[in-house]
Amino acid sequence: MEFYTFNQHRHNYAIWTAARAVQRNFTSTSKIKYAIEQTGLQEFAESDQPFSIKEFETLHTIWAMKMQEAFQASEIKTCSYGRAAKIISIYLKTSVLLGNQGNCGRSEFIHPPIDGILLKNMSKNEGLADLKAIRWTQLSQEDYWKLVERLRTHFNRFDWRLEYYWTPELE
């Protein structure tokens, strides 16, 4: 048996959680694993290096683009920016946030996973009724970042605490 580290274990579990969150009518866990491993997410999760929100958002864009390229190279299937963003969010939620109980410096800027449940529940807030019509799996890069800015402005944050609006029983 090869030496199996905790970091590898955490990485494998984060891949699995991200895959389960996005794979319905999309693709296999092995293809999602391949795409994640082309991004540098594991290195970010294992690093203690401090990052600013601007640096994180630059990395987020790079990770999503690398993921989209990996899906395109591995199969004849496109991956929207919205789907790539959810994979990134779930991976980081599993590998960084939960292990640190939401108290690491990165907790302030790791994005919450955007999906239909979150958008539907947020749409009940004044001025956000149109969110329930957004299809997260179809979000382009431009539309994703416009949504991030809108939610950040409305809620004064864009981090894990917005998952208050995510209710698993609605899935």
Secondary structure, 3 states (H helix, E strand, C coil): CCCCCHHHHHHHHHHHHHHHHHCCCCCCHHHHHHHHCCCCHHHHHHCCCCCCHHHHHHHHHHHHHHHHHHHHHHCCCCCCHHHHHHHHHHHHHHHHHHHHCCCCHHHHCCCCCCCHHHHHHHCCCCCCHHHHHCCHHHCCHHHHHHHHHHHHHHHCCCCHHHHHHCCHHHC
